[in-house]
Amino acid sequence: MDQVIQVSGAILILSAFMLAQMGRISVESLPYLYLNAAGAGTLAVDAFRNEQWGFVLLEGVWFLVTLWSLTRAWRAKTPHTSD
């Protein structure tokens, strides 16, 4: 089962990368960021469960940076009201 989880997470990240390289999506687009967040989050949790600390660091940071980018993208899309 671990292999299915790992391959699924990797496919999500690699799909985002491939689509960006083919010019289908922007690296700043929500689909790209969602794919990266889902893949990195999946791999980080799996690595943590298996005590693979190097991969926890790699995927955890990847996930957190993607969340930061998602937050920026959401804020840019949200209309701001002035009081």
Secondary structure by P-SEA (a helix, b strand, c coil): caaaaaaaaaaaaaaaaaaaaacccccccaaaaaaaaaaaaaaaaaaaaacaaaaaaaaaaaaaaaaaaaaaaaaaabbbbcc
